[in-house]
Amino acid sequence: MIVVNADLVPVEEAMNCLDFKGKAGVVSMYPRKPEDFKTIEHVIFSRGFAYLLTDIDRGKAFLNVIPETALKTILQENRSPLTINEGIAVLTQYPEFLMKNNCFSLLASRFTDQRVPALWISDKRPKLGWCWDRNPHTWLGSASCGARVS
């Protein structure tokens, strides 16, 4: 799956391009903005124009698992969590990945506190928001990939 650098397509613009049953995506991260969330140290990728993600998993195995625990498991399995930009890219190319009761956190993008960005369905449209790191949700897993290829 192709990921285009977020500097080229701002997050809010990319979310607006998502289509879920005829409704565009929205960003609701108050009091934060998507650009406040930075890539964690465990994630290494090219800062070029675009790159590929391989072996994408929406994280169904992590439903009702707190993000902190999910991240440890993902890293132990030699996988990598997804960033905000990567999660949006996945839904842009595979809108069917967004499913009721099986949405996903984006553990590779973090703020300095316990906020974890996530993509889910709200008001029958894709929503980029955040949840607290130590709160489990029965409907929210943690997405990951096998590799990033420049």
Wavefront OBJ file of the C-alpha trace (Angstrom):
o trace
v 0.000 0.000 0.000
v 1.347 3.459 -0.917
v 1.742 6.202 1.684
v 2.291 9.798 0.550
v 4.236 12.092 2.871
v 1.930 14.157 5.141
v 3.855 17.322 4.201
v 2.377 16.976 0.700
v -1.202 16.249 1.759
v -2.231 17.751 5.114
v -4.114 15.404 7.462
v -7.358 17.391 7.467
v -7.392 17.511 3.667
v -6.667 13.776 3.446
v -9.467 12.974 5.929
v -11.887 15.087 3.894
v -11.043 12.929 0.857
v -12.073 9.709 2.624
v -15.429 8.332 1.579
v -17.398 6.067 3.876
v -20.844 5.299 2.502
v -20.975 8.733 0.887
v -19.694 10.726 3.869
v -16.294 12.419 4.102
v -13.974 11.938 7.059
v -13.513 14.481 9.853
v -10.788 15.394 12.320
v -11.807 15.910 15.940
v -8.719 16.006 18.140
v -9.495 19.033 20.340
v -7.623 20.443 22.177
v -4.848 19.041 19.968
v -4.177 19.111 16.228
v -2.881 16.191 14.134
v 0.497 17.891 13.744
v 0.921 17.852 17.558
v 1.336 14.061 17.376
v 4.895 12.994 16.523
v 6.252 9.649 15.315
v 7.584 7.474 18.142
v 11.248 6.463 18.240
v 10.584 2.807 17.316
v 9.365 3.771 13.838
v 11.924 4.362 11.107
v 11.002 5.247 7.539
v 12.140 7.338 4.625
v 11.062 10.971 4.675
v 10.832 10.963 0.878
v 7.811 11.644 -1.311
v 6.179 8.229 -0.796
v 6.828 4.708 0.490
v 5.094 1.341 0.748
v 3.553 -0.421 3.739
v 3.471 -4.206 3.657
v 1.480 -6.795 5.620
v -1.070 -4.394 7.105
v -3.120 -5.569 10.087
v -6.007 -3.512 11.503
v -5.316 -4.972 14.943
v -8.397 -7.080 15.614
v -6.332 -9.156 18.071
v -5.963 -5.991 20.173
v -9.661 -5.188 20.592
v -10.207 -4.332 24.276
v -6.428 -4.242 24.909
v -4.924 -0.992 26.169
v -2.646 0.679 23.589
v 0.361 0.526 25.943
v 0.135 -3.285 26.059
v -0.656 -3.585 22.341
v 2.454 -1.576 21.421
v 4.711 -3.879 23.465
v 3.243 -6.935 21.742
v 3.469 -5.391 18.254
v 7.153 -4.572 18.768
v 7.891 -8.036 20.241
v 6.370 -9.553 17.092
v 8.800 -7.475 14.958
v 5.957 -5.464 13.538
v 5.512 -1.706 13.517
v 2.531 0.384 14.627
v 0.982 2.791 12.123
v 1.182 6.589 12.147
v -1.761 8.938 11.629
v -0.714 9.485 8.022
v -0.439 5.744 7.390
v -3.850 5.019 8.900
v -5.459 7.608 6.647
v -3.592 6.191 3.630
v -4.927 2.712 4.437
v -8.523 3.978 4.554
v -8.049 6.053 1.410
v -7.055 2.961 -0.564
v -9.099 0.382 1.374
v -12.184 2.096 2.848
v -13.591 -1.327 3.762
v -10.880 -1.561 6.467
v -13.018 0.774 8.587
v -15.579 -1.497 10.234
v -18.115 -0.989 12.960
v -16.850 -2.503 16.247
v -13.370 -3.078 14.770
v -11.684 0.298 14.313
v -8.037 1.012 15.137
v -5.534 3.072 17.092
v -2.466 4.578 15.444
v 0.183 3.871 18.058
v 3.152 5.255 16.098
v 1.902 8.847 16.439
v 1.930 10.178 19.982
v 1.526 13.351 21.956
v 3.564 13.995 25.106
v 0.740 12.772 27.351
v -1.370 9.610 27.218
v -3.347 10.572 24.089
v -3.347 7.979 21.305
v -4.803 8.876 17.883
v -7.353 6.522 16.392
v -9.671 6.145 13.420
v -13.257 5.087 14.002
v -16.810 5.585 12.762
v -18.756 8.468 14.282
v -21.989 9.907 12.899
v -21.676 7.376 10.057
v -18.369 8.848 8.833
v -14.656 8.238 9.393
v -13.322 10.173 12.364
v -9.742 10.864 13.401
v -9.728 11.478 17.121
v -7.836 10.313 20.175
v -8.363 8.055 23.160
v -6.436 7.633 26.401
v -3.561 5.149 26.375
v -4.666 3.128 29.378
v -8.348 2.841 28.465
v -9.378 -0.383 26.696
v -12.188 -0.232 24.138
v -14.075 -3.300 22.917
v -14.337 -1.734 19.442
v -10.799 -0.339 19.062
v -7.731 -2.397 18.113
v -4.193 -1.255 17.226
v -3.068 -1.275 13.586
v 0.394 -2.382 12.477
v 2.454 -3.285 9.431
v 5.180 -5.794 8.617
v 7.511 -3.277 6.992
v 7.981 0.092 5.325
v 9.734 0.052 1.966
v 11.283 3.192 0.447
l 1 2 3 4 5 6 7 8 9 10 11 12 13 14 15 16 17 18 19 20 21 22 23 24 25 26 27 28 29 30 31 32 33 34 35 36 37 38 39 40 41 42 43 44 45 46 47 48 49 50 51 52 53 54 55 56 57 58 59 60 61 62 63 64 65 66 67 68 69 70 71 72 73 74 75 76 77 78 79 80 81 82 83 84 85 86 87 88 89 90 91 92 93 94 95 96 97 98 99 100 101 102 103 104 105 106 107 108 109 110 111 112 113 114 115 116 117 118 119 120 121 122 123 124 125 126 127 128 129 130 131 132 133 134 135 136 137 138 139 140 141 142 143 144 145 146 147 148 149 150
